[in-house]
Amino acid sequence: MGFDVEKIRRDFPMLSQSVYGRPLVYLDSGATAQKPQCVIDTVARMYSAMNSNIHRGVHYFSDQMTALYEDARGRVCRYIGAAAREEVIFTSGATASINLVAYAWCEKFLGAGDNIVVSEIEHHSNIVPWQQAALRKGAELRVVPVDDAGALRLECLDEIIDERTKVVAVTQASNTLGTRPDLRVLIDAAHAVGAVAVVDGCQGVVHGGVDVAALGCDFYCFSGHKLYAPTGIGVLYGRREVLEQMPPFMSGGDMVDKVSFERTTFAPLPLRFEAGTANFVGAVGLGEAIAYLEGLDAEAVVRHERELVERATEQLLAVDGLRIYGTTPDKAPIISFTVDGCDHYDIGMILDKTGVAIRTGHHCAEPVMHRFGVNGMCRASFGLYNTTADVDALVAGVRRAVRMLK
């Protein structure tokens, strides 16, 4: 099928803009990805010609929108390799998905003296909900440490995971270091003691994808806006047998079977976990984004992103005093770095004036900053639409910033 990055760039209208008189170089896709025109058009069409609430009406537009919403669920199901569409729950994003599990599953199965295991490289959204669940239940939060390259120290698992472990929650790819942990080892370790395995797939589903059935995880979460889809839509995948054991997280409309003042019964999967009016437009937009991605050569996209990271790594390391954090093989297309004597925020501001958009700060991963002894990093995160010219602009901008700041 091939990979024509210039053709792809024309599908993303945001990228044609200029910033401060310079062509936009967007290197913040790890925070949110740009949207192809087909997704933008789909969202506009839903609001202008199809808008009607789902699952509730008998009129034409409600019926049509319900069908589109459920078609999107089916497309997500196939894209992530789920066994059944009932295992796909739409949420507002990965944060909501993780919180759903941290409340609904932990409410029933976590107790005093139990423990939850996370890793040192997790995003706050895969730390704080588990931390709060542990506090509510009198459980313990345990942490798998990382080495200097950013790899999880899996040799420590025997000391961390035990018969009181109920949840092992880990990222598929670090949003700061790009590290891709060996999920099979972690999932097998969780299942060996009867714990559930939760995977934060926000970066992983974008860069390389996932087959949840082959992976064997119990839960998998991701946000649509990082997958070239609209904001406000996300997915929680859960194995049917696990989801069916969980009480509802939120109560309200559309998640019930029968309601009386004496008793309420709940709808079957997946609706029992989709209380209230769903973001049906966002779900359809997510389906359109997946359709767009399915029209590309997935292996060619991975090769392209890997080439960008390799080029950027080689050139950035030639900058005096620059250190890259996260040096594991096959990392996701994310590069976080600092430069001796230069504040990360100042570098980001100077780059912005040259049209280069990166991220600065702790990236919602403060424990990673503590691990490496810094208060923040610069982060360049690449998408399928980035080019070698973008890499060169980044490096030139960093060199310019260093000259100004030193």
N, C-alpha and C positions, 0 to 999 in steps of 0.2 A: 504493500500500500504506500510505503514511503512516508517521508515527513518533511513538509515544506513549512518552515517556521514563519516565513514572510506571509504566506497565504493564511496561516492560522492567525497571525497578528491582525490581519484585516477583519477578522471575525469579532475583535474586541475593541469597540469604539473608544473606550477610555484611553487606550494606549496611543491614540493619535493626537493627544493633547500636548501642549507645551507648559512648562513651569518656569517662571522667571525668564522667559524667552529661550529656554532650552527644551529640547525634546524630552518628554517624560521617560525616565528609566525606572520602571516599577519593580522593586525588589523587596516587596513586603507581602508576598502571597501567603506566607505562613500565618499572617494575621487575618487577611481575607483576600481571596482571589478575585480577579476581575471577571466580568460576566460576558459571555458571547452574545452577539446580537440576537441569536435565536431564543435565548433565555429571556432577554429583555422584552422581545416581541411577544413571547408567550405570556409573561406576566401582564403586559399591557392589554393583551387580548382577553385574558381572563377577567380583568376588571372592567373593560369597556364593552364586552359582548357576551360574557358568560357568568358574571358574578351572581351566585346564588348559594345558599347554605346547603351543606351536604347531609345525607342520611335522614333528613327530616321531611322533605317535601315530596309531593307527588306530581308537581308540575314539571314541565319540560326542562327548564334550566337547572333545577335542583337535581333532576335525574341525570342530566348531562355532566354536571360538575361532580356528582358522586362517582360516576363512571370514570372520569378523568383522574380523580383522587385515588381510586382503587387501582386503576391502571398504573399510576405512579408507584404505588406500593408493590405491585407485581414486578415492575421494572427494577426497583431497589432490591427486591428479593433475589432476582436473577443475577444482578450485578455483584452482590456480595456472596452469592453461593448459599443462601439460606435454603433450608429444606422445604419451607412452606411460607406463604405470604402472611399467615397469622403470626409468624415470628418477627415480623417487622412492625415496629411501633413508631409512629411519627411523634416527635417532640419539638420543642423550640430550638434545640441544639444539643451538643454533646454534654454541656453542663447539666441541662435538665435530664438527659438520659442517665447520667451517672447518679444524680440525686435521686432519681426514681428508684434505682436499685438500692442505693444507700439507705433509703427510707423503707421501701416496701419489702425488700428481701431481708434487710437487717432487723426490721421490726419483728419478724417472725423467727429468724434463725440465729441471730447474734445474741449472746448472753454475757453476763459478767464472767470475767476470766478468760474469755475468748480473745483472739487477736486477728487483726487485719494487716496484710502485708502490701506495702507499696514500694516503689523504688525511689532512689534519690534524684532521679531526673524527671519526675513527673511534673506536669502542669498543675497549677493550684487546683484546677477543677477535678483532678484525680488525686488530690490530697485532702483538701478541706472537707468535702462531704464524708469521707471515711473517718477523718479525725472527729467530726461532729457525731457520727454514728457511734464511734468508740466511746465518746464522752457520755452519750445518752445511755449506753448499755453497760458501762463499766468495763469495757474491753480495752485492749492495748493496740496501739498502732506501731508496727514494726517496719523497718526500712532496709531494703537491699542497697548496699553502698555501690559506688562506682569507682573505677580506677582512674588514673590520670588521663587516659585516652577517652574516657566517658563511657566505657563498657561496664555493664553490670558485673559485679563480682559474684558470679553464679556459684562459686565454690563455697560461698557463705550460706547457701540455701538450707543446708541441713541444720544449721544453727538457728535459723529464723523461722522456717515453716515447720510446724509440728501438729500434733493431734488436736490442738485447740485453735488452729488456723481455720477461719471460716471464709475469708475472701482473700484472693490475690489479685490486685489491680495494678496493671502495668501498661505503659504506652507501647504502641506498635512502632512509633518513631518519635524521638524527642523533638519538641518544637524549638529547642535551644541548641542542642548538640548535634541533632540529626541521627543520633544513635538508634539502630534497629536491634533491640534485644532479641535473643533467641527465645521466641515465645513458646516454642514447643517444650523446652526444658521447664519453663515457668508453669505452663498449663499442666504438664504431667505432674509436676511437684504438687500443685494445688489439688489435683484430682486424687493423688495418692493418699491424701489425708482427708478426703471428703469435702474439700473447700471448692467454692465456685471461682472461676477465672473470669475476670473482667478486663477487656482490652479497650484502651482509648485509641481509636483509629483515626483521629482527626488528621494527622499528617500521613499516616500509612495508607489510608484509602485513596489519597490523592496521588501518592508517589509509589506506584507498584500494585495498588489494589489489594484485595483480600478474597479469600474463599473461607468463609467462617465454618463451613462444614468440615473442610480439610484441616483447618486450624484446630478445631475442637474446643474453642472457648465457649463459655456459658453465656456471656454477654459481650456485645461489641457496640461501641458508640462512635458516632461521628456527626459533624456539623456540615450542613449543605453549603454554607457560604465559603468554605475553604475548597469545595469541590466545584467551583465555578457556577454555583446555584445561588438563589436568593438568600438573604439573611432571614433569621427567624424560623428556620426549618432544620430539623435534625432527625436522627434515627437512633433508636435503640433496638438492636437485634437481641433476642433472647431465645434460648432453646425452649421449645414448647413445654417440655415436662418441667422445666424450672419455672417458667412464667406462670404455669397453671397452679403452682404451689403458693404464689405470692398474692397478698391482699392488694386491693387498689391503692395507689399512692394518692390520687386526688379523686374527689367525688363531685358529681354534678350531672349535667345533661350528657346524653349520648353514650354514657358508660354503664347504663343501667338496663336491666331486663324488666323488672316490675318494681313499682314504688308504691308503698302505702305508708300511713303513719305508724303502722305496726312493724313493717319489715320491708327491706329493699333487697332485691337480688340483682346480680351484676351481669352485664353483657359478656359474651364469650370473647376470647382473644380475636383481634388485638384491641377491640374497642374499650374493654374494661380499663385500659391504661391511657385512653385518649379522651379525658373528660373535657367538656366544653366545646366551643366552636373551634375546630382545628384550623391550622393555617393551610387551608386547602389550596390556595393559590401558590404558596411556597412549595407545597408538595408537588404540584404539577410542574413548577419551575425546576425542582430538583430532578424530576423525571426527564425533563427536556435537557438538562445539563448532562445527565447520564447518557442520554441518546446521542448528544454531541460527542462525548468522549468515546462512545462505542463506535463512532464513525472514524476514529483515528486508529493508527497502528500503535497499540499499547506498548509493545516492546521498543518501537522507535522512539516513543516519548521518553521512556526510561533511559535509553541510550543518550538521547539529546540532553536530558537533565544531568546525567552523569558527566557528560563532556563539559557542561557549563561549570559544574562544581570543580572538576579537575583543573580547568583553565583558571578559574578564580583562585583556587587554593595555591597553585603554582605562582601566580603573579602577586598575590597578597603576601605570601611568605617572603617575597623579595623586598618588602617594605621594612626598613630598619625598625626594630622594636615591636613589630606586630606579632601577636600570638593568636592562633586559632584554637578554639576549644571544641573538642569533639573530633577525634581523628581516627575513629574506627573505620574499617573497610566497609564498603557498601552503605555508607551513611545516606540519609535522605538529603535532597538538594538544599541544605541549610548551612550557612557558614556564620558562626558567631566569633567575634574577635575583639581584642583590645589592642591599643598601641601605647607603649610606655610613654608616660609624660603627657598624654592626651586624654581628656575626658570624653567618654563615649557620647555623651549628649552633644558636646561641641562638634565632634566629628559628624554626627548625624545632621546637625544644623547646617554645617558647611556643605555637606553633600546635597542637602535639599536645595540650596541656592544654585547648584549645578544641574538640577533636574533629576537627581538620583534619590529615590525614596527608599530608605531602609528603616529598620526598627532600632531603637535604643532603649536601654533600661534593663529590668530584670525579666521581662518577657513572661510574666506570671509564673516564674519558676525561681523564686528566691532561694530555695534550698540548693539549687545548682550554683547560684552565685556564691553562697556561703562555702560550698564544697571547693570552689576554685579561688576563693579569697578575693573576690572583686565585688563591687557594688552595682555593676551593670556591664553590659556588653553591647557592641554593635552587632546587628544581625541582618544579613542579606539572605533572603529566601526566594528561591527561583520557582517559576511556573513554566508550563509547557510553551508559553509565548515569549519567553526571554531568549535573547540572542547573545552571540559572542561579543557583539558591539556593546550590549548592556554590561557585560563583564568588564570590558575595557574601560567603559565610562566609570564604573564603580572604582576600579583600581586607580584611574587617573584622579578621581575625586578624592580618594583616600590620600594619595600622595600630596595633593594640593592642601588638604586639611592638615596633614602632618607638617608641611612646610610652614603653614600659618600659625600652628599652635606651639611649635617648638622654638 
